[in-house]
Amino acid sequence: MENRICPICQEGMVQHNENQTSKCLQKFIKEATNPVVYASIRKMICPICEKDMLDHNSKQATECVNEFVKEVKGEED
């Protein structure tokens, strides 16, 4: 499985310990599902489709977030 880059801290997800993975996932979910609110803080690129999160509608954002979480959780096991 390829090493995804964390959209929050820009490190490889395989370099995260369990605590850091949990914190980054929580922050990613919060920011990715509310991109308009957080866009002024930092532009976020989707780790799944590599598009700007502002280009996603809510269904696409949810699908990408779920896919990313599933991949990360699969890498932890």
Secondary structure as GFF3:
##gff-version 3
##sequence-region A 1 77
A	DSSP	three_ten_helix	13	15	.	.	.	ID=ss1
A	DSSP	alpha_helix	18	32	.	.	.	ID=ss2
A	DSSP	alpha_helix	35	38	.	.	.	ID=ss3
A	DSSP	three_ten_helix	53	55	.	.	.	ID=ss4
A	DSSP	alpha_helix	58	76	.	.	.	ID=ss5
###
